[in-house]
Amino acid sequence: MRRLRKNLVVIAGLLTLAYMILPNVVVMLFSFNKPTGRFNYSWREFSTDAWRDPCGVADLCGSLALSLQIAAWATLGATALGTMIAFALVRYRFRARGAINSLIFLPMAMPEVVMAASLLTLFLNMGVELGFWTVLIAHVMFCLSFVVTAVKARVMSMDPRLEEAARDLYAGPAQTFLRVTLPIAAPGIAAGALLAFALSFDDFIITNFNAGSTVTFPMFVWGSAQRGTPVQINVIGTAMFVIAVLVVVAGQVAAGRRKRTDVS
């Protein structure tokens, strides 16, 4: 019992991690299944047919490519705007700064269905045709808050004496920003960009309201679940999960090497 109490936090953390990873393990397992009917809900036999032909279902890879394209552009837009907003909120004092800080958090606190309906109403009142561009604008809107939060936390922790030292060494504003400020803020910017990409790629509610005839990958999965879930969906989900894990591991390895280099 003493050893159990001593390692209680570690055990709770491992159980929580196992609970979170279990659905991904099920998805990976059923990506090698060969179901008899339309639904891939019960195990029948091991097969790699879906892995050999991941685009075997009509419109699956098209919707996946569209989701990746929207996520990439939304990430670029939200990261650029969010970074500038975060620097402005931290470095400058201006009227209504507190109100803007509060408004930035509204998309994070507001239910998605409320934002989706609000954006749909805005687009319809403006006479904008629903499609790719309305989805992209909506994704930039709700991803912006997450980027601002991540970058703002990083900028607030920066030591201003480093930039002052660069200016004392006759570095201009551009040199100071590119060689001192930006590298220090880069982890926060990267974190915000990765979060924005994941949120944009995964979004369904806001996309469903503002997509029109555009079908993204989450919408394709939802539609397929009504008729029958193809195994290829599990294949794509497994591939995305593995890629995300590899990106995180690569980042941790790079950070470890950088720390060892700085120490030596």
N, C-alpha and C positions, 0 to 999 in steps of 0.2 A: 504493500500500500504506500509506503514511503517513496519507493521508486516511481509508482504511478503518479503520485501527487507532484513529484519533482518534474516529471516529463508530461504533465497534463496539457500544457500549452502546445507542445510539439505534437502530441497525439491528436489534439483537437484540430490543429492545422493540417495534419496529414489526412484526417477524416474529411475535413472540408474540401481539401484539394481532390480527394478521391471522388467525392460527391459531385464536384464540378466537372471532372474529367469523364465520369461514367457515361454521359450521353454521347460524347465524342467517341468513346471506345465502342459503343453500340453502333454508331454510324459507320465506323471503320470496319467493324465485323460484318455488317450487312452489305457493305460494298462488295464483298466476295460471295454474296448469296445468289442463288439462281431460283427465284420464286416460281411457283406454278401459275398463279393468277396475276391479277393486275397490281395487287398490293404487296409490297416488300416488308411485311410485318412479322412473318414467321420463317424460321430457318428451315431450308430444304436440303441444299447441298452446296458444297464449295465450288466456286467457279470464278474465273478471271475474265469472263466474256465482257463485262461492263468496263473493266480496266483497259481492255484491248480496243474498245470502241466507245470512248466517253461521250462522243457526239452522236451516238446512235439514235437518240431521241430527237425528233424534229423540234427546232427552235431553241433547244437547250443551250447550245454553245453561243447562239446569237444573243440570247438574253444575258448570258454570262459576260460576253464581250461588251454589251451595252452597260451592264452594271459596273464593270471595271473602268470603262471610259468615263462614266458619270462620276464614279468615286475618285478617279485621278484628277479630273478637272475641278471637282468640288474641293478636293484636298488642296490643290494649288490656290484656288481662290480664297478659301477660308484661312489657309496658312498665311498668305500674303496680307490679307486684311486684318486677321487676328493678331499677327505680330506687330503691325503698325499701331493698332488700337492698344495693345498691351503696353508698348513703350510709351505711348501718349498718356495713358492712365497712371503709369508709375512715375514717369520723369517730369510731367508738367502739371501745373496747378491752373485750373481754368474754371469758369462758371459752369454749373450743372455737372461737375465731375462726379459727385456722389450719385446723382440721378442716373448718369450713364453707367456707372458701376452696377447699380441695381438693375437697370434694364438689360445689361449683358447676361445676367443670371436668369432672366425670365424664360428663355427657351429651354434651359436645363430643368427648371422647376415646373414648367407648364406641361400638362398632359399632351402627348403627341397628337391625339385626335383633335384637340382644340386648335393647335397650330396648323394642322392639316386643313381643317375647315376654314380657318381664317385666311390662309394662303389661297385656297380655292376660291373663296369669296372675292379676294383681291384680284385674282387673275380674271375671273368672270366679269367683274365690274369694269376692268380695264379692257375687256374684249380680247384678251390674249388667248391664243389657241393652245390648249393643253398638249403637252408632248415633251420632247427631250429638254427644251430650254426651261420650261416651268419646273420640271423635276430638278434640273441643275441649280436653278435659283433657290428652290426650296431647300436643297441639301446644303448649299453654302450658308443659308440663313441659320439652320439649326446646328451646323458644325462650328460656326463662328464662335459661339460661346465657349465651347470646349477648348478650342485653340487659345482663345484669350486667357482662359483660366490657367492653362498649362504654361504658357509663355510668361504671363504676369507673375506667377510664382517664382519662376527662374530669374526674371529681371529684378524682382524685389530682393533676392538673395545675393545679387552681384555686389562686389566691393567697388564703390566709385573711385577708390584710390588708384585702382589699376588704370582706369581711363585717364585720371589726372597725371599719373606717371607717364603715360604715353604722350600726353600733350606737353609735359615738361621736356620730353625728349624730341620735341619739334615735330611730332606727328600731326598731320592735318586731320580735320574732322572725318574725311573719308577713310584715311588710313587707320585712325583710331577705331572706327566702326568695323571695318573689314578685318583688322588684325587682332583686335582686343574684344570689342563688345560682341560681335557676331559669333566668334568661336565659343565665348562663355555662355551665350544664350542658346547656342545650337542644340544642346540636349533638350531644353524645354520646347524649342521649335519642332524638333524631330518627334518628341512625344505627342505634341498637339497634332502634327501631321498624320502620324500613325493612327491616333484616336479618331481623327476626322475621316480617314480612309475606311476604317473598320465600321464606323457608324453609318457612313454613306452607303457602303456596299451592303450592309445588313438591313437597311431601313425598309419597312413595308408600309406602315400606316400612312405616313406623309406622302410617300411615292404613290400609293394606291389612289389617294384623293386627287393628285395633280398630274397623273401620268397620261390621261386620255387613252389613246390606243397603244402607247408605249408599254412594253413588257420587260421589266427587269428580272434578274434572277430570283429574288425573293418572291415576286409576283408569279413567276413561272412555277416555283415550288408550291405555292399556295394553290394555284390552279390545278397542278398535277395531283395534289392530294385529294381533290374532289373526284378525279377519274381513276386514279391509280398511280402509285408512286414508283417511278422507274428506278432501277438500281443505279443508274448513272448519276442521279442526284446525290446519292451517298458517296460516289466516287469523287465528284466535284467538292463536296463538303470535306471529305478526308484530305484531298489535295490542298485545299485552302488552310485546313488546320495544321497540316505538316509544314507548309510554307511559313505560316505565322510562327510556329515553334522554332523553326530554323532561323528566322530573322531575329527572334529574341535571343536565342543561344549565341548567334553570331555577334549580336550587340554586347552581350555579357563577356564573351571571349575578347572582343576588341577593347572593352573597357578595362578588363583585367590586364591585358598586355600594356595598355597605356599607363596604368598605375605602376606596373613593374618598371616600365621605362623611366617614369618620372622619379621613382625611388632610386634607381641606379644612376 
